[in-house]
Amino acid sequence: MAVTVLVGWSGTDEGAAALERGAAEARLRDLPLAVLDLSERDDHGEAARRAVAALDPAPPSAQVLRRPEHQDPVDALLDAVPGAGAELVVVGTRRRSPVGKFLLGSTAQRIVLGADVPVLVVKAGRRA
């Protein structure tokens, strides 16, 4: 099993930031890229494949994985780590108020605390 960089991708600005940074980490480490499609789309991973293909420079090897139907995104990502042989997990996050974090929890925090490998959490850039 090859060691990879695993990205949790969704069709959001945060997912795009995670994909860009994950691809950069894969190039830096000379590792393949695995992208877990966490979106709610029912397009069989097509949007994720298009996002990967649009990266510049394109990663030399990238695999798009689909989240099992009805599985919580955090659980899906954590479950994908051993199967992907992930050395690093990359996820995006958005800013929430302390009350928002308390009421809704933090997906990124759950991943950081649950992963057995290092997790890189990136923020999406601000739009003008």
Summary of the structure (lengths in Angstrom):
residues: 128
radius of gyration: 13.8
end to end distance: 42.6
largest distance: 42.6
contacts: 387
relative contact order: 0.23
helix: 41%
strand: 23%
